[in-house]
Amino acid sequence: MNKLQFKILKKKGNARVGQITLNGIKLTTPVFMPVGTKATIKGLILDMLKDPKYTGSKTPINLILANTFHLYLRPGDKLIRKAGGLHEFENRDGLILTDSGGFQVFSLGLSKKSVKSESQRSIKSKGPDDLMTGGPSTKHDVQIKLTEQGVHFNSPYDGSKHFFTPENVVDIQCNLGSDIMMVLDVCSPADANKKTIEEHMHMTHRRAKRAFDHFQKKYDKERGVLFPIVQGGAHKDLRSQSIKFLSEYARDGIAVGGVSVGEEKKLIQEIVKHTGSELPEDKPRYLMGVGTPEDILHAIENGFDMFDCVLPTRLGRHGIAFSSKGNLKMTNAKYKADFTPLVKTCTCFACTHFTKAYISHLIRENEMLGGILLSLHNIAYLHNMLENRKAKMLRK
């Protein structure tokens, strides 16, 4: 029996409501995973995600994401293992998904112009601010070399040299005590040519095989499960090839990566629709890096179950709130004397306790509470949007 149990409770068209059971925890899908890059969601106490007082929902947020790349560098996966894994380290009793670090390596500067040869090529990046994770800026240039064995890089924090392979990335995630792990993939930039994207896709496939072979030999009895990642850029034929190859490894679930890396929205939607129609029906389907309300709803209509993105908290820290009428920018003059909630129908702590005028004031004065309240609201907004959608589907 698989460690991760998944069953579909209801379908409407391609949209579905499902249930994941893993390590004694049950959660219904579709589900949005807040991103806790460095074992914390910026500005929030993790217990807030389980408390109806803060989320406005009776259903706790029981699945979050942590970043393998950053936690490996600081404080180190071996230290976290000594602490008892991420769950003990951050006092978290819900499920934790860890990414593989492949996207962070891409964000360090892997682009079409920099990959002259697939066997080796050095490129430069400016530091952790390029990782799309909100890390601190540094003076260390980052060198990346992609090879068949793995990827060489130096730390954006202190310049130290490191090497990721499909095998040691599994080791790192097992040290972290992750519930759901990702294989080390190769993410192509949106402007790469088809030949490069195809080379990256095949390399991703070879890495997936190596990762699963290593996982099954060494960690099959551990708490975690491993997902492969579909690649292929904006090319439907490559996406189909990738799904066909990786379905063999989708024992517990499957992810689709390389979707939100700079493509136009229409193209993203076409790829989401195409991949959603071909992924294994009986496994959870994880669309990586998608986090706007409209993009999530579109993906749900095309059969996806799991989502993550830094956008809700990043926008929150920059004074922007989700709403059914689009994003609300709290620095706009019209909110200075607006004494209504962010969203009248939202039951999160920010909306039930404070006004737009107050939050606008906090943002204008660079008070950290403003970003905290907006981050909480944005996460709760997505969570409650999905909870309401699931409830509506289950009633029909």
N, C-alpha and C positions, 0 to 999 in steps of 0.2 A: 504493500500500500504506500502511495506517495505521502510524503510528509505534509505537503500542501494539498488540502482538499478544496475543490471548487465545484460549485453547482449553480446552474442557472435557475433562478426562481421565476422569472417572467421575461418574455420577449415581446417587443412591439416593433415590427419591421426588423431593422438590424440592431436597434437599441436593446439592451438587456439589463436586468437587475440580477446580480449574482451574489453568492456568499463564499468568502474565503475563510477557511479554518486552518490555522497554523500555530503550532506551539501553544495550544490551549486557548487561543484568542479567535473570536469570530468577528468578521466585519462584512458589511454589505458593500457591493460595488454598484455603480461607479463611485470611485473614491479619489479625492484629491489629497496628496501628501505634502504638507508643509516642509520646506527645506531647512534642516538644521545643519548647515554646512560644517561647523566646527563643534558638533555635539551640543548645539543650542540654536534655537530659533531667535534671531537677533531681536533683542528687546523684550522677549516674552519668557515667562516661567512656564515650563512644559506642563505643569499641572493645570494651567489655564485652559489647555486644549481639552481637558476632560471635565471641566466644570461648566454646567449650564449657565451659571451666573455670568461667565465671560463669553462663551460662544453663543448663548441663546438657544442651544440645542440639547435635547435629552440624550442624544447619541454622541458619545465621546469621539474625539479624533484619535484613533488608535493605530495610525500608521504614519510615520514620518521618515524623512530621508536624511541620511548623513553622508558626508563627502569623504571618500576613501583617500583621495589625493592629499587633502589638507590634514586629515587626522594622521595619516602616515608620516607627514612631515612634522606636525606639531599636534599633540605632544608625543606621538609615536604609537603605532599599533601594539607594540610589545608592552608599553606602559599601560595601555588600556586593557590589554589581556590580564596583566597583573591585578588590575582593579576589579576584574571579574567580567570584563566586556563592557560595551557601551551602556547596556541596561543598568548595570551597577554604577558605572562611572557617572552617568547623568541622572541616576535615580528615575529610570523610565521603565514602566511595566507594560507598555504597549509594544507593537511591532516596529522594527527598524529595518528599512531598506537602505543598502549602501550602493552607490554607483561604483564604477570600476576605475575612474580616473581618466578614461579615454577622452571624454569631452573636455576635461580640464587641460589635457595635453594639447588638444586641438586649439583651445582658447589661448594657450601660451604662444601661438603664432603659426600653427601648421596651416599653410595656405597653398593655393595652386602655384603661386610664384616661388614658393620655398621648396617644393618637392620636385626637384629636377630629376632625381633618381630615387626610385622606391627603395633601393637598398640602403642608401645613406645620404643625408643632406642636413647641414646645420642651419638653423634659423634663429632669429633673435626676437625677443619680446620684452616688454618693459617691466613686467612684474605681476603680482597677484591681482592688481586692478584689471588686468586683461582676462582674468579667469572667469568673469561674469559671476563672481561669488561675493563681491564686496570685501575682499581681503585688503590688508593695508598695503599702500604703495611702498616700494623699495627701490634702491639704486641698482639692484642686481639685474643685469641682462640675463635672459634665459636662453640657453642653447638646447636645441632639440635635435635628436637624430633617430629617425625611424628605420628600424631594421627588421628582418624576418624574425629574429629572436624576440624582439620587444622594442621598447623605446627608451633611449637615453635622454636624460634631462638634468639640468641643475636647478636647485631650489631657488624660487623667486625670493625667498626670505634671506638666505645666507650664502647662496652660490654653491652649496655643496652638491656633489654629483650623485645621481641616482639612476636606477635602471628598473623599469617595470616590464615584467613578462606575464603571459597569461597565467602561469603557475603561481608566481609570487603575489600577484594581485588577489588570487583566491586565498593564499595564505594570510595576507593582510586582512582581508574581510572576515576570515574565520577568527583571527585574533581579535578583531573588533566585536565578534559575537553577533554578527548580522543575522537577521531572520531571512531576508531576501537579498541575494548578491547578484551582481552583474558581471558578465565576462568582459575582458579587456578588448574593446573594439577599436576600429580606426574610423574616426569621423571626418568626412570630407567637407571642405567649405563649399558654399553654394555656387561659387564661381569656378569650381574645378571642372576640367573637361571630362567627358564620359570615360575615356581610357583610364584616367587617374582614379575616378570614382569606382570603376570596375576593379582595378588593382586593389584599392582599399577594401572593397567588399570581399574579394577572395581572401585577402589577408585576415579580415575579420572572421571569416569562416574557418580558416586554419587555426586561428587563435581560439575560437570557440571549441573546436575539437580538443585542442591541448588542454584548455581549462577544464572541460568536462571529464576528460581522462584523469587529470590530476585530482579533481574533486572526488570522483567516484573511488579512486584508489585510497585516498587519504582522509576524506571528510564525509563520506556518505552517511555516517551515523551521527554526525554533528547536528545541531539544531537548524542550521540554515539550508536554504534551497538556492539554486542557481538558474538564472534566466539568460538565454542567448539574446543578442541584439541584432535586429534586422537593419541592414544598411542598403545603399544603392542610390542615394541622392534623389533627384527628381525624375529618375528614369524608371518607368513602370516595369519594363522588362527586367531590369536589374533587381528591383524590389521583389518581383515574382521569383526570380532565381534564388534570392537570399532567403525568402520565406520557405521555399521548397527544401533548401539545404538545411536550414536551421530547425525546421519542424521536428526533425529527428531528436533534437536536443531539448525541445520544449516539454520536458517531462512535467514541470510544475507551472510553467508560464513562459511568456515570450514578450520581448520588448521591441519597440520600433524607435530607432535613434536617427540622428542626422536629419530631423524634420524642421526644427526651429533654429536654423543656423544662418539665417539671412535671406531665405527665399521670399518671394512675393506671396502674399496671403492666398491668392487664388491657386498658386502652384502647391502650396502646403495643403490646401483643402483637397486638391486632386489626388495627392499622394496618400493622404489620410483615408480618403474614400477607397482608393485602389487597394491599399494594404489591408484595410478593415474587411474587405470582401474575400481575402485569401488566407488570413491567419487561421490557425486551428480554432475550431469552434468551442472546444471543451476546456480551454485553458484561459487564465486571466491574460488580458492584452494590455500592455503598458505602453502608453505613448509618452515618450520622454521629453521634458522641457517645455511643455505646453501649459500655459497658466492664465490666459484671459478667459472671462466667462463665455464669450462667443466661440472661441476656439475649442473650449472643453465641450460645450453643447454640440458643436458640429461633430466632434470626434465621437461623442456618445451615440449620436444618430448613425454613426458608421461602425458601431460595435466595439468601441474601446471601453476599458474598465478602470484603468489606473492612470493617474496624471501627477506630475510634479512640476514645480517651477519656483524660481526665486522671486518672480515678479510681484506677487502680493505684498511681500515684506519690503522689497526694494522700492516699489511705488509708494508704499506707506511711509517709508523713511524720507521720501522726497515730496511728501505732502499731497498724495493722490489717493482718492478713495474709489472703490468699485461702486457702481450703482446700475440699476436697470436702464438708466438713461445715458449710460456711458461714464467715463471717468470724471470725477469731480476734483478739480485742482484747487486746493484750499488756499492758495495764495491769491486767487482771483478776488478782486475788490468786492464783488457782489456778496461774498460770504462774510465780510467784516461785521455786518450787523444782521446776519441771518440766524435767528434763534430757534431754528428747527433742527431736528436730528439729521445726521448724514443721509440716512435712508429711513423713511417713516415706517416701513414695514419690517425693518431689520431689528432683531431682538438681541443683538450682541451688546456687550457692556458699553462700548463707545456710543452706540446709538440710543441706548436707554438711559444714559447718564449725562451726556454732554451735547452741546449744540455745535452747529457749523461755526458759529462766531467764535466760540471758545477754542475749538480745535484750530481754526484759522489763525487765531492769536498765537497759539503755541508754536505752530509751524513758522510763522513770521518771526518769532523771537528765538527760533532754533532751540526750543525746549524739547528735551528728549521725550517727554510724555506725548507730544503730538505724534511723533513717529510710532511710538508704542501703540497708541490708540488706533491709528490708521492701519498698522500692521495687523493688529488683532481683528479689526473690522474686516479687512480684505480676506483674511483666512476664514473667518466665520461666514462671510458672505458666500464664498465658494462652497464651503461645507454645507451650509443651509440650503443653498441652491440645489445641490445634489441630493440632499436628504428629502427635500420637497418633491423633486423629480421622481425619486425612487418610490416615495409614498404614493404619488399620483399613479405611477405605472402599476403598482401592486394592488391598488383599489379597483382597477379596471378589469 
